[in-house]
């Protein structure tokens, strides 16, 4: 385990600045998730931490040691990529063992490490199989096992679940969370999927255009977004962002209200709306409605509350759960 500290990191490719000036501390033993839309710089930042990319400015410290210009192999890190990058002609055991053989680790120690990694990842019954005989989730576990046996100070994950179907992604999220608990390791994980970020992280780093918008625990970011971008990005369905005039506040550029914080009535409310689309999801019902002079509003209801497209409904946003933002998209404290 080790703390990772990034100080004044910048990165440019020719005349294009991808990371302008970034500071971040990843606490020792944390599961930190870098999340943001495609092109926000999160993968570039991960590659700088790993040593696969050199920063244009600033420094990287791992476990208190400046590793800014060290080779990846000397940083005490291990990286799991989006592609499994397994050797098809090798068995599972040989794939997991490969890096240790290159490092000339003694055979007895190699075997012990592979056995332990296989136990942690429930791969004991697959050690003699080739990658072609495995499912996508099993292949990803082999890739993770290859990292575990190296006993790194920091694990790096670059969108490792994006090639899996929805059911496997859910299963692997649970397994990664359990792995973090079992290893008590420092993990840095890149994703564009805010559901992965919310479910895996104990620290979320929300990025936009190479800059950090907000850092915090998942529910702190969810309950108190510091910018309109974070408000709209974190949460599914996304937060409603409406003009301040929707609540009679001309001094507010935007007001945010989460779909679950809007009351619904058949007779009276702040806004009169018409249901456009209704999604019945079992535990939840999500209604996409239109409100005159306000715009599109999404409402989350209990699954047992039935609604049909075309119905008129009356909506009332909970005043204690409003989020106010100024013209720059920054959070405002309500003086009232």
Secondary structure by P-SEA (a helix, b strand, c coil): cbbbbbcbbbbbccccccccbbbbbbccccccccccccccaaaaaaaaaaccccccccccccccccccccccccccbbbbcccccccccccaaaaaaaaaaaacccaaaaaaaaaaaaaaaccccccccccccccaaaaaaaaaaaaaaacccbbbbccccccccaaaaaaaaaaaaaaaaaacbbbbbbcccaaaaaacccbbbbbccccccccccaaaaaaccccaaaaacccccccccccccccccccccbbbbccccbbbbcccccbbbbbccccccccbbbbbcccccccbbbbbccccccccccbbbbbbcccccbbbbccccccccccc
